[in-house]
Amino acid sequence: MINKNWNLYIYSIITVFGVGILLCTFFLNDRILSELIKENGIVESAGVVFYFFALFILVRVSLKRKEKLFPITWALLCVIFIGEETSWFQHYFNYEVPAIEQINAQNEFNIHNLEIFQGGKLTGSEVNWAEAFLKSQNLFRVGFFGYFLILPLLSRNRIVNALFERFDYRKPGSLFLSSLTIVFVVSFIFVPEASNITKKALAETREMLYAFYILLYVIFYIRPRNKFA
């Protein structure tokens, strides 16, 4: 009972933290928001830091654990996330790759901002669903929510769960999933009433929260002897 109460207390704090950040994003004025979400600003940098912490833990786990496929896969994903968030450190080292930058919506060296991956609105009367889900933002959403919400549901099937266990899949617990669901539902609820700058800020904040929950997953479910309900 003590352990369950402790887990509930931890996830309550995590949920309040996530929702609180979203509320601040929604109610802050445009000038402050513009400063927070600028390139290499606080919000983007926080997301990168979360991924770096997750990567550090995953490397240590892969060195200690006999089953290495799962932590190494997540480590490679974190490297990709860090690279894409920082345009593969172009923001820090100021190098140029003209061939990529010319076809990049932000004139940067990354994949997710290539012109072919831009757009993908999921609202409005002229939505092309097949095309929308091939855009970078929606592809990430499908991967993120598919992993954290769909796979746990599929794992309830005995045969599917046995297959997942062969790949050392670590199923997140109900409290983790509840917290994640609440925070991201709130993040989308605010969008219709938001101004353009606030919508952009909510999108950037959501990207930071993706990194935050991935770090929590790594700490609670991949790191040895840390398993939360």
Contacts in CASP RR format, 6 or more apart in sequence:
PFRMAT RR
TARGET T0000
AUTHOR 0000-0000-0000
METHOD contacts of the structure
MODEL  1
MINKNWNLYIYSIITVFGVGILLCTFFLNDRILSELIKENGIVESAGVVF
YFFALFILVRVSLKRKEKLFPITWALLCVIFIGEETSWFQHYFNYEVPAI
EQINAQNEFNIHNLEIFQGGKLTGSEVNWAEAFLKSQNLFRVGFFGYFLI
LPLLSRNRIVNALFERFDYRKPGSLFLSSLTIVFVVSFIFVPEASNITKK
ALAETREMLYAFYILLYVIFYIRPRNKFA
3 229 0 8 1.000
4 229 0 8 1.000
7 175 0 8 1.000
7 228 0 8 1.000
7 229 0 8 1.000
8 175 0 8 1.000
10 228 0 8 1.000
11 175 0 8 1.000
11 176 0 8 1.000
11 178 0 8 1.000
11 179 0 8 1.000
11 228 0 8 1.000
14 179 0 8 1.000
14 216 0 8 1.000
15 178 0 8 1.000
15 179 0 8 1.000
15 182 0 8 1.000
15 183 0 8 1.000
18 183 0 8 1.000
18 209 0 8 1.000
18 212 0 8 1.000
19 182 0 8 1.000
19 183 0 8 1.000
19 186 0 8 1.000
21 205 0 8 1.000
21 208 0 8 1.000
21 209 0 8 1.000
22 183 0 8 1.000
22 186 0 8 1.000
22 187 0 8 1.000
22 190 0 8 1.000
22 202 0 8 1.000
22 205 0 8 1.000
22 209 0 8 1.000
25 33 0 8 1.000
25 190 0 8 1.000
25 198 0 8 1.000
25 201 0 8 1.000
25 202 0 8 1.000
25 205 0 8 1.000
26 190 0 8 1.000
26 194 0 8 1.000
26 198 0 8 1.000
26 202 0 8 1.000
28 36 0 8 1.000
28 201 0 8 1.000
30 195 0 8 1.000
30 197 0 8 1.000
30 198 0 8 1.000
33 197 0 8 1.000
33 198 0 8 1.000
33 201 0 8 1.000
34 197 0 8 1.000
35 41 0 8 1.000
36 42 0 8 1.000
36 43 0 8 1.000
36 201 0 8 1.000
37 43 0 8 1.000
37 44 0 8 1.000
37 200 0 8 1.000
37 201 0 8 1.000
37 204 0 8 1.000
37 205 0 8 1.000
39 91 0 8 1.000
40 91 0 8 1.000
43 201 0 8 1.000
43 204 0 8 1.000
43 205 0 8 1.000
43 207 0 8 1.000
43 208 0 8 1.000
44 85 0 8 1.000
44 204 0 8 1.000
44 207 0 8 1.000
44 208 0 8 1.000
46 208 0 8 1.000
46 211 0 8 1.000
46 212 0 8 1.000
47 85 0 8 1.000
47 207 0 8 1.000
47 208 0 8 1.000
47 211 0 8 1.000
47 212 0 8 1.000
48 82 0 8 1.000
48 85 0 8 1.000
48 86 0 8 1.000
48 211 0 8 1.000
50 208 0 8 1.000
50 211 0 8 1.000
50 212 0 8 1.000
50 214 0 8 1.000
50 215 0 8 1.000
51 78 0 8 1.000
51 81 0 8 1.000
51 82 0 8 1.000
51 85 0 8 1.000
51 211 0 8 1.000
51 214 0 8 1.000
51 215 0 8 1.000
52 78 0 8 1.000
52 82 0 8 1.000
53 215 0 8 1.000
54 74 0 8 1.000
54 78 0 8 1.000
54 211 0 8 1.000
54 214 0 8 1.000
54 215 0 8 1.000
54 218 0 8 1.000
54 219 0 8 1.000
55 75 0 8 1.000
55 78 0 8 1.000
55 79 0 8 1.000
55 82 0 8 1.000
57 218 0 8 1.000
57 219 0 8 1.000
57 222 0 8 1.000
57 223 0 8 1.000
58 71 0 8 1.000
58 72 0 8 1.000
58 74 0 8 1.000
58 75 0 8 1.000
58 78 0 8 1.000
58 218 0 8 1.000
58 222 0 8 1.000
59 75 0 8 1.000
61 71 0 8 1.000
61 222 0 8 1.000
61 223 0 8 1.000
61 224 0 8 1.000
62 68 0 8 1.000
62 71 0 8 1.000
62 72 0 8 1.000
62 75 0 8 1.000
64 224 0 8 1.000
65 71 0 8 1.000
65 224 0 8 1.000
67 168 0 8 1.000
69 167 0 8 1.000
69 168 0 8 1.000
70 167 0 8 1.000
70 168 0 8 1.000
70 169 0 8 1.000
70 170 0 8 1.000
70 222 0 8 1.000
71 222 0 8 1.000
74 218 0 8 1.000
74 222 0 8 1.000
78 214 0 8 1.000
81 211 0 8 1.000
81 214 0 8 1.000
83 89 0 8 1.000
83 110 0 8 1.000
84 110 0 8 1.000
84 111 0 8 1.000
84 112 0 8 1.000
85 207 0 8 1.000
86 92 0 8 1.000
87 108 0 8 1.000
87 109 0 8 1.000
87 110 0 8 1.000
88 109 0 8 1.000
88 110 0 8 1.000
90 96 0 8 1.000
90 97 0 8 1.000
90 108 0 8 1.000
90 109 0 8 1.000
90 110 0 8 1.000
95 109 0 8 1.000
96 109 0 8 1.000
97 109 0 8 1.000
100 108 0 8 1.000
100 109 0 8 1.000
100 110 0 8 1.000
100 114 0 8 1.000
101 107 0 8 1.000
101 108 0 8 1.000
101 109 0 8 1.000
103 114 0 8 1.000
103 115 0 8 1.000
103 116 0 8 1.000
104 110 0 8 1.000
104 113 0 8 1.000
104 114 0 8 1.000
104 115 0 8 1.000
105 113 0 8 1.000
105 114 0 8 1.000
105 115 0 8 1.000
105 118 0 8 1.000
106 113 0 8 1.000
111 117 0 8 1.000
111 136 0 8 1.000
112 136 0 8 1.000
112 137 0 8 1.000
112 140 0 8 1.000
113 136 0 8 1.000
114 136 0 8 1.000
117 134 0 8 1.000
117 135 0 8 1.000
117 136 0 8 1.000
117 139 0 8 1.000
118 135 0 8 1.000
118 136 0 8 1.000
119 132 0 8 1.000
119 135 0 8 1.000
119 137 0 8 1.000
120 127 0 8 1.000
120 131 0 8 1.000
120 132 0 8 1.000
120 133 0 8 1.000
120 135 0 8 1.000
120 137 0 8 1.000
120 138 0 8 1.000
121 127 0 8 1.000
121 132 0 8 1.000
122 132 0 8 1.000
122 138 0 8 1.000
132 138 0 8 1.000
133 139 0 8 1.000
133 142 0 8 1.000
137 203 0 8 1.000
140 210 0 8 1.000
144 210 0 8 1.000
145 184 0 8 1.000
148 172 0 8 1.000
148 177 0 8 1.000
148 180 0 8 1.000
148 213 0 8 1.000
148 217 0 8 1.000
149 177 0 8 1.000
149 180 0 8 1.000
149 181 0 8 1.000
151 164 0 8 1.000
151 169 0 8 1.000
151 171 0 8 1.000
152 171 0 8 1.000
152 172 0 8 1.000
152 173 0 8 1.000
152 177 0 8 1.000
154 160 0 8 1.000
154 164 0 8 1.000
155 161 0 8 1.000
155 164 0 8 1.000
155 169 0 8 1.000
155 171 0 8 1.000
164 171 0 8 1.000
170 217 0 8 1.000
170 221 0 8 1.000
170 222 0 8 1.000
171 221 0 8 1.000
172 180 0 8 1.000
172 217 0 8 1.000
172 220 0 8 1.000
172 221 0 8 1.000
173 221 0 8 1.000
173 228 0 8 1.000
173 229 0 8 1.000
174 229 0 8 1.000
175 228 0 8 1.000
175 229 0 8 1.000
176 216 0 8 1.000
176 217 0 8 1.000
176 220 0 8 1.000
176 221 0 8 1.000
176 228 0 8 1.000
176 229 0 8 1.000
180 213 0 8 1.000
183 209 0 8 1.000
183 213 0 8 1.000
184 206 0 8 1.000
184 209 0 8 1.000
187 202 0 8 1.000
187 205 0 8 1.000
187 206 0 8 1.000
187 209 0 8 1.000
190 198 0 8 1.000
190 202 0 8 1.000
191 199 0 8 1.000
191 202 0 8 1.000
194 202 0 8 1.000
219 226 0 8 1.000
220 226 0 8 1.000
220 227 0 8 1.000
220 228 0 8 1.000
221 227 0 8 1.000
221 228 0 8 1.000
END
